[in-house]
């Protein structure tokens, strides 16, 4: 039996170079701050991203030790056994990068459009007794030759990474397809597959979608979300919507063409906002699902809960091309309910614990019924909005 040789190096140490090269106040790439390493026994992930930076290339990433070991493959992978592709080793990336698709701003490291070209899991072809796939992958990469099998949407079957030169800064490898039932002589899979496995968009559509999302951000510069103020009872006469006050970070979500951003609202402004999705992976998945399914842009107002597991939405500020901030609250809320009813949980305490996206619960009341409404909601604190 060969004992497992789990690497003791921390994820943070692996990602030091990755973080050094990026300014996360300018790029939407994941910071990797929320990830604490891989779980023993789970299937190892891989991703191939098409990247139009200074030169178009493909990035191959294999999960090992809680990070994605990465190689830049200029011509992309091949399923022809006679073709050997150059693969330049680059810095480790966070696991969160497996879901990144979008545009890195011009002037930032790697600036350009990124597509999720393929992803799935992989297994190591040669595993010694007592080894896990991860142990075997670590050992093989250290030796300079890793034989492994892709279980992806596009890439399937056995491949090899063979180191040809260590280099002072970056080691050079070759990516080679092994001869099996998935090998196809003369086939150019890179030329055939031109869309994302996540959003089904081309590189041009991803870039255009990000431009639209940036346009929404510019529109948001003139949007002032409502702020609550403390008020003594009784309130002025009238009809009110009573909502539960949610503890957490006030945030604005921007959804457009399969992209999603969640920015902290600080002092009613979005100046140098803090990006929140790196610390809320389930919320990110849920927002991306909404963005991919709806054929229009949305700006949502809500609160990211303190534990980062739920985004509780209570207002809709932009719907398609139309700003709604001057519309009556009840019309915005009705449109919000109609737009997102198929994606979100209700605002009950039980639903908030279970759902990544939650519609905040509310009841109608007149000025004299606030206390009764508070008891109905079973809330310690409420917000009263003029309907």
C-alpha positions in Angstrom: 0.0 0.0 0.0 1.3 3.5 -0.9 0.3 6.0 1.7 -1.6 9.1 0.6 0.6 12.1 0.1 -1.7 15.0 0.6 0.1 18.3 -0.1 0.1 20.5 3.0 0.6 23.7 1.0 -2.4 26.1 1.5 -4.8 27.2 -1.2 -3.8 30.8 -0.4 -0.1 30.1 -1.1 -1.0 28.5 -4.5 -3.1 31.5 -5.4 -0.5 34.2 -4.4 0.6 34.8 -8.0 -2.9 34.8 -9.3 -4.0 37.5 -6.9 -0.8 39.5 -7.4 -1.6 40.0 -11.1 -5.2 41.1 -10.7 -7.1 44.1 -9.3 -10.4 42.8 -8.2 -12.0 46.2 -7.9 -11.7 46.4 -11.7 -12.1 42.8 -12.9 -15.1 40.5 -12.2 -12.8 37.4 -12.1 -13.3 35.4 -8.8 -10.8 36.3 -6.1 -10.8 32.8 -4.7 -11.1 34.2 -1.2 -14.0 32.0 -0.2 -12.5 28.7 -1.2 -10.7 26.6 1.4 -9.5 23.7 -0.7 -10.8 20.5 -2.3 -12.8 17.7 -0.6 -11.3 14.3 -0.4 -13.2 11.7 -2.4 -15.0 14.0 -4.7 -14.5 13.9 -8.5 -11.8 16.2 -9.8 -13.0 19.0 -12.1 -11.6 20.3 -15.3 -12.4 23.3 -17.5 -11.3 24.6 -20.9 -11.8 28.3 -21.5 -11.5 30.1 -24.8 -9.7 33.4 -24.2 -9.4 36.3 -26.6 -6.6 38.3 -24.8 -3.7 39.8 -26.7 -3.8 36.5 -28.7 -6.6 34.1 -29.0 -5.8 30.9 -27.0 -7.4 28.2 -24.8 -6.8 27.7 -21.1 -6.8 24.2 -19.8 -7.4 23.9 -16.0 -7.2 20.7 -13.9 -8.2 20.5 -10.2 -5.4 19.5 -7.9 -5.0 20.5 -4.2 -8.0 22.8 -4.1 -6.9 24.9 -7.1 -6.9 24.7 -10.8 -3.5 23.9 -12.3 -3.5 25.8 -15.5 -1.9 25.8 -19.0 -2.3 28.2 -21.9 -2.8 26.1 -25.1 -2.4 28.5 -28.1 -4.2 26.3 -30.7 -6.6 24.6 -28.3 -7.0 20.8 -27.7 -7.1 18.3 -30.5 -8.8 14.9 -30.7 -6.4 13.8 -33.5 -3.7 11.5 -32.1 -1.1 12.8 -34.6 -1.4 16.4 -33.3 0.6 17.5 -30.4 -0.5 20.9 -28.9 1.9 23.2 -27.0 0.7 23.9 -23.5 2.5 26.7 -21.5 2.2 26.3 -17.7 0.7 29.4 -16.0 -0.3 30.4 -12.5 -2.8 28.4 -10.5 -6.4 29.6 -10.6 -9.2 29.3 -8.0 -11.8 26.6 -8.2 -14.4 29.4 -8.7 -12.8 30.2 -12.1 -14.6 27.1 -13.4 -17.8 29.1 -13.8 -16.2 32.4 -15.0 -17.4 33.6 -18.4 -17.3 37.2 -19.4 -15.0 40.0 -20.4 -11.9 41.1 -18.4 -11.5 44.9 -18.8 -9.0 46.2 -21.3 -5.7 47.1 -19.6 -6.1 44.5 -16.9 -4.1 41.3 -16.8 -5.5 38.9 -19.5 -7.9 41.6 -20.7 -10.4 40.2 -23.2 -13.4 37.9 -23.6 -13.5 34.5 -21.8 -15.8 31.6 -22.9 -16.5 28.4 -21.0 -15.6 26.1 -24.0 -15.8 22.8 -22.1 -16.0 21.5 -18.5 -16.6 18.3 -16.6 -14.6 15.9 -14.5 -11.4 14.0 -15.1 -9.8 10.8 -13.8 -6.1 9.8 -13.7 -5.3 6.8 -15.9 -2.5 5.4 -13.8 -3.3 5.2 -10.1 -1.1 3.3 -7.6 -2.6 1.1 -4.8 -3.8 3.3 -2.0 -3.7 6.5 -4.0 -6.6 8.8 -4.8 -6.9 10.4 -8.2 -5.7 13.7 -6.7 -2.6 12.0 -5.2 -1.8 10.4 -8.5 -2.3 13.6 -10.4 0.0 15.5 -8.1 2.7 12.7 -8.4 2.4 12.5 -12.2 2.6 16.3 -12.7 5.7 16.4 -10.5 7.3 13.7 -12.6 6.4 15.5 -15.9 3.9 13.2 -17.4 0.2 12.9 -16.6 -2.1 10.5 -18.4 -5.8 11.3 -17.7 -9.3 10.9 -19.0 -11.7 13.7 -19.7 -15.4 13.3 -18.9 -16.6 16.5 -20.5 -19.3 17.8 -22.8 -16.8 18.0 -25.8 -13.6 16.4 -24.6 -13.8 12.8 -23.8 -11.3 10.0 -23.5 -7.7 9.7 -22.6 -5.1 12.4 -23.0 -1.5 13.1 -21.8 0.3 16.2 -20.6 4.1 15.7 -21.1 6.6 18.3 -19.9 9.2 19.1 -22.5 11.1 21.9 -20.8 11.0 23.4 -17.4 11.9 27.0 -18.3 12.9 29.7 -15.9 9.5 31.2 -15.6 7.0 28.8 -17.3 7.4 25.1 -18.0 6.5 23.9 -21.5 4.3 20.8 -22.0 2.6 19.0 -24.8 -1.1 18.0 -24.8 -1.6 14.8 -26.7 -4.7 12.7 -27.5 -4.4 9.0 -26.8 -5.8 6.4 -29.3 -9.2 5.3 -28.1 -12.8 5.4 -29.3 -13.0 9.2 -28.9 -10.0 9.9 -31.1 -10.9 11.3 -34.5 -8.2 11.6 -37.2 -8.3 14.9 -39.1 -11.1 16.3 -36.9 -10.7 20.0 -35.8 -12.9 20.1 -32.7 -11.9 23.7 -31.9 -13.2 24.9 -35.3 -16.4 22.9 -35.0 -17.4 24.0 -31.5 -17.7 27.8 -31.4 -20.2 28.4 -28.6 -20.2 28.3 -24.8 -21.2 25.1 -23.0 -22.7 27.3 -20.3 -24.6 30.0 -22.1 -24.5 28.7 -25.8 -23.1 32.1 -26.8 -20.3 32.9 -29.2 -17.4 35.0 -28.2 -19.0 38.0 -30.0 -22.2 37.5 -28.1 -20.4 37.2 -24.7 -18.6 40.5 -25.4 -21.8 42.2 -26.5 -23.6 40.9 -23.4 -20.9 42.3 -21.2 -21.2 45.7 -23.0 -24.9 45.7 -22.4 -24.3 44.9 -18.7 -21.9 47.8 -18.5 -24.5 50.0 -20.1 -26.9 49.0 -17.3 -24.3 50.0 -14.8 -24.1 53.4 -16.4 -27.9 53.7 -16.2 -27.7 52.7 -12.6 -25.5 55.8 -11.9 -28.6 57.9 -12.0 -30.7 55.5 -10.0 -31.1 56.2 -6.3 -32.6 53.1 -4.5 -34.9 53.9 -1.6 -33.4 54.3 1.8 -35.2 53.6 5.1 -35.4 56.2 7.8 -36.5 55.7 11.4 -40.0 56.9 12.1 -42.1 57.2 15.3 -45.6 55.8 15.5 -48.2 56.6 14.4 -47.3 57.0 10.7 -49.1 59.5 8.5 -52.4 58.2 7.2 -52.3 56.0 4.1 -51.8 52.5 2.7 -48.4 50.8 3.3 -46.6 47.7 2.3 -44.9 46.2 5.4 -41.8 44.1 4.7 -39.5 42.2 7.1 -36.2 44.0 7.6 -33.3 41.7 6.6 -29.9 41.6 8.3 -27.0 41.7 5.8 -25.5 43.8 3.0 -27.6 46.0 0.8 -26.8 45.0 -2.7 -27.8 45.7 -6.3 -27.8 42.8 -8.9 -27.3 43.5 -12.6 -28.4 40.8 -15.0 -27.9 41.0 -18.8 -27.4 38.4 -21.5 -26.3 35.5 -19.3 -24.1 37.7 -17.1 -24.6 38.6 -13.4 -23.0 41.1 -11.0 -23.9 41.8 -7.4 -22.5 45.0 -6.0 -22.6 46.4 -2.5 -24.6 49.6 -2.1 -22.7 51.8 0.2 -24.2 55.1 1.4 -26.7 55.0 -1.5 -23.8 55.0 -4.1 -22.0 52.5 -6.2 -18.7 54.3 -6.2 -15.8 51.7 -6.2 -18.4 49.0 -5.2 -17.4 45.7 -3.5 -18.2 42.7 -5.7 -20.1 40.2 -3.6 -20.5 37.1 -5.7 -17.0 35.7 -4.9 -18.3 35.0 -1.4 -21.7 33.8 -2.4 -21.3 31.0 -5.0 -24.9 29.6 -4.7 -26.3 33.1 -5.1 -24.1 33.5 -8.2 -25.4 30.3 -9.7 -29.0 31.4 -9.1 -28.5 34.9 -10.6 -26.8 33.4 -13.7 -29.7 31.0 -14.1 -32.2 33.9 -14.1 -30.0 35.9 -16.5 -29.6 33.1 -19.0 -33.4 32.3 -19.0 -34.8 35.9 -19.3 -34.4 37.7 -22.6 -34.1 41.2 -21.0 -31.9 43.1 -18.6 -32.8 43.5 -14.9 -31.6 45.5 -12.0 -32.6 44.1 -8.7 -32.5 45.7 -5.2 -32.1 43.6 -2.2 -30.0 42.3 0.7 -27.3 39.6 0.7 -27.8 37.8 4.0 -25.0 37.8 6.6 -24.0 34.2 5.9 -23.9 34.8 2.1 -26.3 32.0 1.3 -29.3 34.1 0.1 -30.0 37.2 -1.8 -33.4 38.6 -0.6 -34.9 40.7 -3.3 -37.5 43.4 -2.6 -37.5 45.8 -5.6 -37.0 46.0 -9.4 -35.3 49.1 -10.7 -34.8 48.3 -14.4 -36.8 46.0 -16.6 -35.5 45.6 -20.2 -34.7 49.2 -21.3 -37.2 50.8 -18.9 -36.2 52.4 -15.6 -39.0 51.8 -13.0 -37.8 54.0 -10.2 -40.5 56.6 -10.9 -43.3 54.0 -11.0 -45.5 53.4 -7.9 -44.0 50.7 -5.6 -46.9 48.3 -6.1 -46.4 48.4 -9.9 -42.7 47.6 -9.5 -43.4 44.8 -7.0 -46.0 43.3 -9.3 -43.6 43.3 -12.2 -40.9 41.8 -10.0 -43.2 39.0 -8.9 -44.2 38.2 -12.5 -40.7 38.3 -13.8 -39.1 36.1 -11.2 -41.9 33.9 -9.9 -40.4 30.8 -11.5 -36.9 31.4 -10.1 -37.3 32.4 -6.5 -38.5 31.3 -3.1 -41.1 33.1 -1.0 -39.9 35.3 1.9 -40.8 33.0 4.8 -38.1 32.1 7.3 -38.0 28.5 6.1 -37.7 29.5 2.5 -34.9 32.0 3.3 -32.9 29.2 4.8 -33.4 27.0 1.7 -33.3 29.4 -1.2 -30.4 31.2 -2.8 -32.8 33.8 -4.3 -35.7 34.9 -2.1 -38.6 37.4 -2.7 -39.1 39.3 0.5 -42.4 38.8 2.1 -44.8 41.7 2.6 -48.3 42.4 3.8 -50.6 45.5 3.3 -51.6 47.7 6.2 -52.9 51.1 7.0 -51.1 53.5 9.3 -52.8 52.0 12.4 -52.2 48.4 11.6 -48.3 48.3 11.6 -48.1 46.3 14.9 -50.5 43.7 13.6 -48.6 43.4 10.3 -45.4 43.0 12.3 -46.9 40.1 14.2 -48.1 38.5 11.0 -44.6 38.6 9.5 -43.2 37.4 12.9 -40.5 40.0 12.5 -38.5 42.0 15.0 -38.0 44.9 12.6 -40.1 46.0 9.6 -39.9 48.5 6.9 -43.1 50.4 5.8 -43.3 51.5 2.2 -46.0 53.7 0.7 -47.8 51.6 -1.8 
